[in-house]
């Protein structure tokens, strides 16, 4: 019998890179089929997105929301489907930013085609937002208090010493200079958009109507919210306002992870490009003590087709070591 149940972590903006997980196309038919389902849901635009995904130098560039948001959603969803094809049913899902939309599809809140339209609408709206960006800082929320203002806010709490600021470009650049000059380690998050800040509020007006027209259901598996830091209730999961204004709200990944692991030991499996969430989860006391464990389906850094395959093999080996009899 497996020693620990599996919970899926689904990454968002900042995890994207060219050809992410594309090395799995020739050898993982379930993944390939799921990616095709998402591209088909986007119609004519889906063919262009598929070409962007497979390009060595995509245009628009990887860090642009028009590339990152839809393709992160697609890869997260397809890798989640791949895990389920192995006979593994996760007991919980925790998505970061757009990863939570992919998690909602896997949990049965949205149909795939409706979630794909939600993501496409979000991308179109973000293109109308004021120019901005995001800044990852090795600091606590309390330490960052004096640097907030002029539209710069806490956009994400990823770990006790890992926060993200978001806001308009000029004030954010000024804050980045101040932080660096005062000894804080910081780096720009790969994003041309100030997601998870009030800068997004104006362009999100009206998104509720489109979401309200789509069928929605209570999650069939526990879905942890990066916005409430708790499992989504049935009422929250079907609320158009919750999903419409998600891109303007801060992501509370670490508090949500705390809630997930407080519910019992887990094998945390990152399903998406890179290992950003896995590296954050490894800082948790439950993981450091060996009570919970972490694995990822993708390599830590972009690489070759063989690197994609090897990362998947390692993840399957971890699952077997946990006692899971994989479907193939």
C-alpha positions in Angstrom: 0.0 0.0 0.0 1.2 3.5 -0.7 2.7 5.2 2.4 1.5 8.7 1.5 -1.3 10.1 -0.6 -0.4 12.3 -3.6 -1.2 16.0 -3.8 -0.5 17.9 -7.0 1.2 21.3 -7.2 0.5 23.3 -10.4 2.8 26.3 -11.2 1.9 29.6 -12.7 3.5 32.7 -14.2 7.3 32.7 -13.9 7.7 29.0 -14.5 7.4 29.2 -18.3 10.1 28.5 -20.9 10.4 27.6 -24.5 9.3 24.1 -25.4 8.4 23.3 -21.8 7.6 19.6 -21.5 7.6 19.2 -25.3 10.1 16.4 -25.1 7.2 14.2 -23.8 5.2 14.5 -27.0 6.7 11.5 -28.9 6.7 9.1 -25.9 3.7 10.0 -23.8 0.4 9.7 -25.8 -1.8 10.7 -22.9 0.1 13.9 -22.5 0.1 14.6 -26.2 -3.7 13.9 -26.4 -4.4 16.2 -23.5 -2.4 19.0 -25.0 -4.2 18.6 -28.3 -7.5 18.8 -26.4 -6.5 22.2 -25.0 -5.3 23.5 -28.4 -8.6 22.3 -30.0 -10.6 24.2 -27.4 -8.9 27.4 -28.5 -9.9 26.9 -32.2 -7.8 28.8 -34.7 -5.8 30.5 -31.9 -4.9 27.0 -30.7 -2.9 26.2 -33.8 -0.8 29.3 -33.3 -0.3 28.5 -29.7 0.9 25.0 -30.5 3.4 26.5 -33.0 4.6 29.0 -30.3 5.0 26.2 -27.8 7.2 24.1 -30.1 9.3 27.0 -31.3 12.9 27.5 -30.0 12.4 31.3 -30.0 8.6 31.9 -29.7 7.0 35.1 -30.6 5.6 36.7 -28.5 8.5 35.8 -26.1 8.0 33.3 -23.3 7.6 35.9 -20.6 4.6 37.6 -22.4 1.2 36.7 -20.9 0.0 35.7 -24.4 2.5 32.9 -24.4 2.9 32.1 -20.7 -0.7 32.0 -19.4 -2.3 29.7 -22.0 0.6 27.4 -22.3 1.2 27.0 -18.5 -2.5 26.2 -18.2 -2.2 23.6 -21.0 1.0 21.9 -19.7 -0.2 21.8 -16.1 -3.5 20.3 -17.2 -1.9 17.7 -19.5 0.7 16.6 -16.9 -2.1 16.2 -14.4 -4.0 14.0 -16.8 -0.8 12.0 -17.3 -0.5 11.3 -13.6 -4.1 10.2 -13.5 -3.5 7.8 -16.4 -1.0 6.0 -14.2 -3.9 5.1 -11.8 -3.1 7.8 -9.3 -6.0 9.9 -7.9 -4.6 12.9 -6.0 -6.3 13.7 -2.7 -5.7 17.4 -3.1 -4.6 20.0 -5.7 -2.9 23.4 -5.1 -2.3 25.7 -8.0 -0.3 28.9 -8.2 -1.9 31.7 -10.2 -3.1 30.3 -13.6 -2.1 26.9 -12.2 -5.2 27.1 -10.0 -7.4 27.3 -13.2 -5.8 24.0 -14.4 -6.4 22.5 -11.0 -10.0 23.5 -11.2 -10.5 21.6 -14.4 -8.8 18.5 -12.9 -11.0 18.8 -9.9 -14.2 19.0 -12.0 -15.1 22.7 -11.3 -14.9 23.7 -15.0 -15.1 21.8 -18.2 -11.9 22.1 -20.2 -13.3 24.2 -23.0 -14.9 26.6 -20.6 -11.7 27.0 -18.6 -9.8 27.5 -21.9 -12.1 30.4 -22.7 -11.6 31.8 -19.3 -7.8 31.8 -19.8 -8.1 33.3 -23.3 -10.3 36.1 -21.9 -7.8 36.7 -19.1 -4.9 37.0 -21.6 -6.9 39.4 -23.7 -7.7 41.6 -20.7 -4.1 41.5 -19.4 -3.0 43.0 -22.7 -5.0 46.1 -21.9 -3.5 46.5 -18.4 -1.1 49.3 -17.5 2.6 48.4 -18.0 3.9 46.7 -14.9 5.9 43.8 -13.6 6.8 41.5 -10.7 9.8 41.3 -8.4 10.8 38.2 -6.3 12.5 39.2 -3.0 14.2 37.1 -0.3 12.3 38.8 2.5 9.4 38.5 4.8 6.2 40.3 4.3 6.9 42.4 7.4 10.3 43.4 6.0 8.8 44.6 2.8 6.2 46.9 4.4 8.4 50.0 4.1 8.8 49.5 0.4 5.1 49.3 -0.5 3.3 52.2 -2.1 2.7 54.0 -5.4 0.8 50.9 -6.6 3.5 48.4 -5.5 1.9 45.6 -3.4 2.6 42.1 -2.1 1.7 39.9 -5.1 2.6 36.6 -3.7 3.8 34.9 -0.4 5.7 31.9 -1.7 7.6 31.0 1.5 8.6 32.7 4.8 11.5 34.4 3.0 10.2 34.4 -0.5 7.7 37.1 -1.5 6.8 38.7 -4.8 6.1 42.4 -5.3 3.9 43.6 -8.1 3.0 47.0 -9.5 3.5 49.6 -12.2 6.9 49.5 -14.0 8.5 52.8 -12.8 7.7 52.5 -9.1 8.6 48.8 -9.1 12.0 49.6 -10.7 12.6 52.2 -8.0 11.7 49.7 -5.3 14.0 47.1 -6.8 16.9 49.5 -6.7 16.2 50.4 -3.1 16.0 46.8 -2.0 19.2 45.8 -3.8 21.1 48.8 -2.4 20.0 47.8 1.1 21.2 44.2 0.8 18.1 42.3 -0.2 18.4 39.6 -2.9 15.8 40.2 -5.6 15.2 39.4 -9.2 12.5 40.2 -11.8 9.9 37.6 -12.2 9.5 36.7 -15.9 6.4 38.7 -16.6 5.5 41.9 -18.5 2.3 42.2 -16.5 1.7 43.1 -12.8 -0.4 40.1 -12.0 -1.8 39.9 -8.5 -1.9 43.6 -8.0 -4.7 46.3 -8.2 -3.3 47.3 -11.6 -5.3 44.4 -13.0 -8.6 45.5 -11.4 -9.9 47.8 -14.2 -9.4 45.4 -17.0 -11.1 42.5 -15.2 -14.5 44.3 -15.0 -17.0 42.3 -16.9 -15.2 39.0 -16.7 -17.8 37.6 -14.3 -20.5 37.6 -17.0 -18.5 35.2 -19.2 -17.7 32.9 -16.3 -21.3 33.0 -15.1 -22.4 31.6 -18.5 -20.3 28.5 -18.1 -21.4 25.5 -16.0 -19.5 25.2 -12.7 -19.6 22.4 -10.1 -18.2 21.9 -6.6 -14.8 20.3 -6.7 -14.7 16.5 -6.7 -11.3 16.5 -5.0 -10.0 18.9 -2.3 -8.9 22.1 -4.1 -6.7 24.4 -2.0 -7.0 28.0 -2.9 -3.9 30.2 -3.3 -6.2 33.2 -2.5 -8.0 32.1 0.7 -5.1 29.7 1.8 -7.8 27.0 2.6 -9.8 24.4 0.7 -12.3 26.0 -1.6 -15.9 25.7 -0.5 -18.5 24.7 -3.0 -19.8 28.3 -3.0 -16.4 29.7 -3.6 -15.6 27.2 -6.4 -18.8 28.1 -8.4 -18.5 31.9 -7.7 -17.9 33.9 -11.0 -16.4 36.7 -8.9 -13.8 34.4 -7.3 -12.4 33.4 -10.7 -12.8 36.7 -12.5 -10.7 38.7 -10.0 -8.1 36.0 -9.3 -5.4 37.8 -11.3 -5.7 40.9 -9.1 -5.5 39.1 -5.8 -2.3 38.1 -4.0 -1.3 34.5 -4.1 -0.9 33.0 -0.7 1.0 29.8 -1.7 2.9 29.2 1.5 -0.1 29.6 3.8 -2.1 27.3 1.5 0.7 24.8 1.5 0.7 25.0 5.3 -3.0 24.2 5.3 -2.5 21.3 2.9 0.2 19.7 5.0 -1.6 20.3 8.3 -4.2 17.9 6.9 -1.7 15.0 7.0 1.6 13.9 5.3 1.6 13.9 1.5 3.8 13.2 -1.5 3.7 16.6 -3.2 4.1 16.1 -6.9 4.7 19.2 -9.1 2.9 18.9 -12.4 4.1 21.7 -14.7 7.3 23.1 -16.1 10.3 23.4 -13.9 10.5 22.7 -10.2 9.8 26.1 -8.7 7.0 25.0 -6.4 8.8 21.8 -5.5 11.8 23.8 -4.4 9.6 26.0 -2.2 7.8 23.0 -0.7 11.2 21.4 0.2 11.6 24.3 2.7 8.6 23.2 4.7 9.3 21.7 8.1 7.1 18.6 7.3 9.3 17.9 4.2 12.6 18.7 6.0 11.6 16.3 8.8 10.8 13.5 6.3 7.1 13.3 7.1 6.1 14.6 3.6 8.1 14.3 0.4 8.4 16.2 -2.9 8.9 15.2 -6.5 8.5 16.9 -9.9 7.6 15.7 -13.4 9.8 18.2 -15.2 13.5 19.0 -14.9 14.6 21.9 -12.7 16.0 23.8 -15.8 15.1 23.9 -19.4 17.0 21.4 -21.4 16.8 18.6 -24.0 14.0 16.2 -25.0 15.9 13.5 -23.1 15.9 15.7 -20.0 12.1 15.9 -20.1 11.9 12.1 -20.3 14.5 11.5 -17.5 12.6 13.8 -15.1 9.5 11.9 -15.8 11.3 8.6 -15.1 12.6 9.9 -11.8 9.1 11.0 -10.7 7.7 7.5 -11.6 10.5 5.9 -9.6 9.6 8.1 -6.6 6.0 7.0 -6.9 6.9 3.3 -7.1 9.1 3.7 -4.0 6.0 5.1 -2.2 4.2 1.9 -3.0 2.2 3.0 -6.1 1.7 0.3 -8.7 1.7 2.5 -11.8 -0.6 1.7 -14.7 2.2 1.2 -17.2 
